[in-house]
Structure formats: structure tokens, C-alpha cells
């Protein structure tokens, strides 16, 4: 904890308030994946019984026997709710 505090003090002393995110997860409107998520055109898997929808990597999808692939916007239109584990790609 002292190390983190010391690093933070150095960053602030050097005027670190203008640090910009550089990771792949930084907001980027030119990223096609970000645009797909924003307009609901990504594929999710909705359980036709529970109406919960999942991403392709969700642990619950692996066991789902009533899931079908749909666009996220369609899953929402059908009254679907995002999975509490994977978030449904939100």
C-alpha cells in the first residue's frame, strides 16, 4: 500500500492529471467493435424460457439447452434481460 501511495504522490507531483488511457479498452469511437456494441448489432444468445441473454463466452451459455443466437437489439425487443454473470455484452 505504501508503494502505491508513493507512486501516486510522484505522479501527482509531476503533474500527472493529464494521463490518457492507452489500453485497448479506452473509449474509441472509431473502433468497429465499440460501434457494434453501441447499436445492438452484436450477437448474443437468448434463453427462450427465461429471456436472459448471454455472450458467447458466458459459462451459463455452455449449459443452456434453450438458447438461440439473435442480435442484442432483438433480444431486448423480445423482453430479454442481460445475464448477471456476463452482462449480455452491455
C-alpha positions in Angstrom: 0.0 0.0 0.0 2.9 2.4 0.8 4.3 1.7 -2.7 1.0 2.7 -4.4 0.8 5.8 -2.2 4.4 6.8 -3.1 3.8 6.2 -6.8 0.6 8.3 -6.7 2.5 11.1 -4.9 5.2 11.1 -7.6 2.6 11.1 -10.4 0.7 14.0 -8.9 4.0 15.9 -8.2 4.9 15.6 -11.9 1.5 17.0 -13.0 0.0 13.6 -13.7 -3.5 14.9 -14.1 -3.3 14.7 -17.9 -2.6 11.0 -18.1 -4.5 9.5 -21.0 -5.7 5.9 -21.2 -3.7 3.8 -23.7 -5.2 0.4 -23.3 -7.3 -1.3 -25.9 -10.3 -0.7 -23.7 -10.0 3.1 -23.9 -13.1 4.7 -25.4 -12.6 5.0 -29.2 -15.5 5.8 -31.4 -13.5 4.6 -34.4 -13.3 1.0 -33.0 -15.8 -1.1 -35.0 -16.4 -3.4 -32.0 -17.4 -0.4 -29.9 -19.8 0.7 -32.7 -21.4 -2.7 -32.9 -22.0 -2.8 -29.1 -23.4 0.7 -29.3 -26.0 -0.1 -31.9 -27.0 -3.5 -30.7 -25.8 -5.4 -33.8 -23.7 -7.9 -31.9 -24.8 -11.5 -31.5 -26.0 -12.7 -28.1 -27.7 -15.9 -27.1 -31.1 -15.6 -25.5 -32.8 -18.4 -23.4 -36.2 -18.7 -24.9 -37.6 -19.8 -21.5 -36.0 -17.3 -19.1 -35.5 -14.5 -21.6 -31.9 -13.9 -20.2 -29.3 -13.3 -22.9 -25.6 -14.2 -22.8 -22.3 -13.5 -24.6 -20.6 -16.3 -26.5 -18.1 -16.7 -23.6 -20.6 -16.9 -20.8 -20.4 -20.0 -18.5 -24.2 -20.2 -18.5 -24.4 -20.4 -22.3 -22.4 -23.6 -22.2 -25.1 -25.3 -20.2 -28.1 -23.6 -21.9 -30.4 -26.0 -23.8 -32.9 -23.4 -24.8 -30.6 -20.6 -26.2 -30.7 -19.3 -29.7 -28.5 -16.7 -31.4 -30.0 -13.3 -32.0 -28.9 -9.7 -32.3 -28.7 -8.0 -29.0 -31.3 -5.4 -30.1 -33.7 -8.2 -31.0 -33.1 -9.9 -27.6 -34.1 -6.6 -25.9 -37.1 -6.2 -28.2 -38.3 -9.7 -27.1 -38.2 -8.5 -23.5 -34.8 -10.1 -22.8 -32.7 -9.1 -19.8 -28.9 -9.3 -19.6 -27.3 -12.2 -17.7 -26.0 -11.1 -14.3 -22.7 -13.0 -14.9 -21.6 -11.9 -18.3 -23.8 -8.8 -18.6 -25.1 -9.8 -22.0 -22.5 -7.8 -23.8 -23.7 -4.5 -22.4 
